[in-house]
Amino acid sequence: MNTPRPRESPAIRRGEEVKSASSSPARRRADAQRNIEAILDAALVCLTADRHASVADIAQRAGVGRMTLYGHFSTRADLLEAVFARLLAHCEDVLGGVDLDGDPAAALRRLVGSSWQLVHQFHAVRQAAELELPEERIRAHHDQPMRRVEELIARGRDAGAFRRDLPTSWLITVVYSILHAAADDCAAGRLDTDRAPHVITATLLSVLAVPTGPGS
């Protein structure tokens, strides 16, 4: 005689379904991605306020444990690089909306104005990255924004507005260096933040100006 099996209650079945769903690979991937996004968001906030923000500070703000953070970013340098790459992607989105048509000098002013806001706002994040990453990695992350500068310089040269006697790569380095030097001087109190865009633009236009006089 067969003993009838006890009927499974709907509540038990639902509980097993929830448990199964919560342990599915798709669910775990979604949870991991949410953790990564929360960590990167928290890192950007913490590092903008303090370039020396610790992993513990970042994990606490993200609402995750340190072990969870280290499960996604095995070192602080790995985390810094991910944050910096994300920041530069954001900067690229912003700078992509800058109108670079028309007079090259006026376009440069607009580009400097938008670039300066980002460079100044996230100055501490760049400093944090410089403490952890080699200079070539930091420059590599600037490739796309600097490509926009390269295209503007090329257009200015074609229009006869910018000099043609110096290497483009050097002029790009000058633009990059002056922007970040201005942020350093503002942080040190040597340059007024509100005047910085004018100072940067005037300096760059003097560098890019077509030489005149003997030997030009």
HUBELHU-V103932 format. One record per residue. N is the residue number from 0. RES is the residue in one letter. PHI is phi in whole degrees, -180 to 180 (none if undefined). PSI is psi as a letter, one per 40 degrees, with the letter a starting at -180 (999 if undefined). Layout:
n = (N;N)
res = (RES;RES)
phi = (PHI;PHI)
psi = (PSI;PSI)
This chain:
n = (0;1;2;3;4;5;6;7;8;9;10;11;12;13;14;15;16;17;18;19;20;21;22;23;24;25;26;27;28;29;30;31;32;33;34;35;36;37;38;39;40;41;42;43;44;45;46;47;48;49;50;51;52;53;54;55;56;57;58;59;60;61;62;63;64;65;66;67;68;69;70;71;72;73;74;75;76;77;78;79;80;81;82;83;84;85;86;87;88;89;90;91;92;93;94;95;96;97;98;99;100;101;102;103;104;105;106;107;108;109;110;111;112;113;114;115;116;117;118;119;120;121;122;123;124;125;126;127;128;129;130;131;132;133;134;135;136;137;138;139;140;141;142;143;144;145;146;147;148;149;150;151;152;153;154;155;156;157;158;159;160;161;162;163;164;165;166;167;168;169;170;171;172;173;174;175;176;177;178;179;180;181;182;183;184;185;186;187;188;189;190;191;192;193;194;195;196;197;198;199;200;201;202;203;204;205;206;207;208;209;210;211;212;213;214;215)
res = (M;N;T;P;R;P;R;E;S;P;A;I;R;R;G;E;E;V;K;S;A;S;S;S;P;A;R;R;R;A;D;A;Q;R;N;I;E;A;I;L;D;A;A;L;V;C;L;T;A;D;R;H;A;S;V;A;D;I;A;Q;R;A;G;V;G;R;M;T;L;Y;G;H;F;S;T;R;A;D;L;L;E;A;V;F;A;R;L;L;A;H;C;E;D;V;L;G;G;V;D;L;D;G;D;P;A;A;A;L;R;R;L;V;G;S;S;W;Q;L;V;H;Q;F;H;A;V;R;Q;A;A;E;L;E;L;P;E;E;R;I;R;A;H;H;D;Q;P;M;R;R;V;E;E;L;I;A;R;G;R;D;A;G;A;F;R;R;D;L;P;T;S;W;L;I;T;V;V;Y;S;I;L;H;A;A;A;D;D;C;A;A;G;R;L;D;T;D;R;A;P;H;V;I;T;A;T;L;L;S;V;L;A;V;P;T;G;P;G;S)
phi = (none;-83;-82;-65;-75;-63;-73;-79;-74;-56;-64;-65;-61;-63;-62;-67;-65;-64;-62;-64;-66;-69;-102;-72;-57;-63;-66;-64;-64;-64;-63;-63;-65;-64;-63;-62;-62;-65;-65;-67;-61;-65;-63;-63;-65;-64;-74;-65;-80;-155;-63;-96;-52;-86;-60;-63;-60;-67;-62;-62;-66;-75;77;-128;-80;-62;-64;-64;-60;-69;-68;-101;-133;-70;-138;-63;-63;-62;-65;-61;-66;-65;-64;-66;-63;-65;-62;-66;-64;-63;-60;-63;-61;-67;-69;-64;-92;-78;-77;-109;-81;79;-56;-60;-66;-67;-64;-63;-59;-66;-67;-64;-59;-71;-64;-63;-57;-74;-62;-70;-62;-110;-58;-66;-67;-62;-62;-63;-64;-65;-75;-115;-115;-67;-57;-66;-71;-65;-65;-61;-69;-91;-56;-68;-59;-72;-64;-64;-63;-59;-65;-69;-62;-61;-67;-65;-67;-61;-85;78;-92;-119;-65;-120;-91;-116;-61;-59;-60;-69;-64;-64;-61;-62;-60;-58;-68;-68;-58;-77;-66;-64;-63;-63;-68;-65;-64;-89;81;-90;-138;-73;-60;-69;-87;-55;-58;-65;-63;-63;-63;-61;-65;-68;-66;-69;-70;-84;-61;-68;-62;-129;91;-58;83;-82)
psi = (h;h;h;h;h;i;h;h;i;d;d;d;d;d;d;d;d;d;d;d;d;d;e;i;d;d;d;d;d;d;d;d;d;d;d;d;d;d;d;d;d;d;d;d;d;d;d;d;d;h;e;e;h;i;d;d;d;d;d;d;d;e;f;i;i;d;d;d;d;e;d;d;h;d;i;d;d;d;d;d;d;d;d;d;d;d;d;d;d;d;d;d;d;d;d;e;e;h;h;e;i;a;h;d;d;d;d;d;d;d;d;d;d;d;d;d;d;d;d;d;d;f;d;d;d;d;d;d;d;d;d;d;i;i;d;d;d;d;d;d;e;e;d;d;d;d;d;d;d;d;d;d;d;d;d;d;d;d;e;e;d;i;i;e;e;i;i;d;d;d;d;d;d;d;d;d;d;d;d;d;d;d;d;d;d;d;d;e;e;e;h;h;d;d;e;d;d;d;d;d;d;d;d;d;d;d;d;e;i;h;i;i;a;h;e;999)
